[in-house]
């Protein structure tokens, strides 16, 4: 039974790079459709496919057919192609055969190019990847590098029946910083594919504050970008929130994957939001209040001493005797002011967090 599977950004990145290469090296151009061929096949079976090639140039062109394995993807999700004869666990190019090696296409005309994939009986189950290409350079010139040309391609993704392993894990889940001034947090989820087929984890990140109240959610991998077998891929998302935010926050990422979408992987991380301006205003206000309080206390004591007839010469001895009691009062008042400031910050947190 035929079944369709997507490799998302892997294909998009490849076709973008191929198109960029073609347009950068020649004003002529060629187009190949579809951009991806996906299917599910059994070991020992054969399947025929076709692509449509259009010569977008103003001159007649001859294009040469070739195929190549994909051995992995880089950290951006761009496919890495294997060299000719290089072994790869996802081999596919040697299974491809074509009746015609070259195609001459008139300007503005289109040509269907057919090829057959014969899967060996002992083919390993799981995902196999490759690409079929049309190149303006003959094979001998591509090998020697004696000519500059351009090519277009189509990704072929096959899933071979058998013992398919779907297993993934969240290798890391983190924020780009520990402390933020405003609630603009970038989350990075690194997913490792431990199986032998593509996985497309998707889900959401839930953010809760210090009281356990949910304050936001953000979607992860809405485009269903895939993770290559035995490889890793990072997904970045930005969480933004309006209004006041303060304190320690915890984030939980929950992703699902697999054919039935019932496999779940999770990860947690934490971060702090400490708004600099409100904190500096609070600290500045607290210090100002303490200094004002200290000034008025001293002024009060001086006035009382004057009323008692204590001269300026004797004030030093009087201050020495009264110092401990006055300091204790100041300490108590300072602690009271600090508690008031903390209560005020807690009030702001409960009102606006």
HELIX and SHEET records of a PDB file:
HELIX    1   1 UNK A    9  UNK A   25  1                                  17    
HELIX    2   2 UNK A   93  UNK A   95  5                                   3    
HELIX    3   3 UNK A  139  UNK A  144  1                                   6    
HELIX    4   4 UNK A  276  UNK A  307  1                                  32    
HELIX    5   5 UNK A  312  UNK A  352  1                                  41    
SHEET    1   A 4 UNK A  30  UNK A  33  0                                        
SHEET    2   A 4 UNK A  46  UNK A  55 -1                                        
SHEET    3   A 4 UNK A 110  UNK A 118 -1                                        
SHEET    4   A 4 UNK A  96  UNK A  97 -1                                        
SHEET    1   B 5 UNK A  36  UNK A  41  0                                        
SHEET    2   B 5 UNK A 151  UNK A 160  1                                        
SHEET    3   B 5 UNK A 126  UNK A 135 -1                                        
SHEET    4   B 5 UNK A  61  UNK A  73 -1                                        
SHEET    5   B 5 UNK A  79  UNK A  81 -1                                        
SHEET    1   C 5 UNK A  36  UNK A  41  0                                        
SHEET    2   C 5 UNK A 151  UNK A 160  1                                        
SHEET    3   C 5 UNK A 126  UNK A 135 -1                                        
SHEET    4   C 5 UNK A  61  UNK A  73 -1                                        
SHEET    5   C 5 UNK A 102  UNK A 105 -1                                        
SHEET    1   D 3 UNK A 168  UNK A 175  0                                        
SHEET    2   D 3 UNK A 184  UNK A 193 -1                                        
SHEET    3   D 3 UNK A 232  UNK A 240 -1                                        
SHEET    1   E 5 UNK A 179  UNK A 180  0                                        
SHEET    2   E 5 UNK A 263  UNK A 274  1                                        
SHEET    3   E 5 UNK A 246  UNK A 257 -1                                        
SHEET    4   E 5 UNK A 202  UNK A 208 -1                                        
SHEET    5   E 5 UNK A 214  UNK A 220 -1                                        
END                                                                             
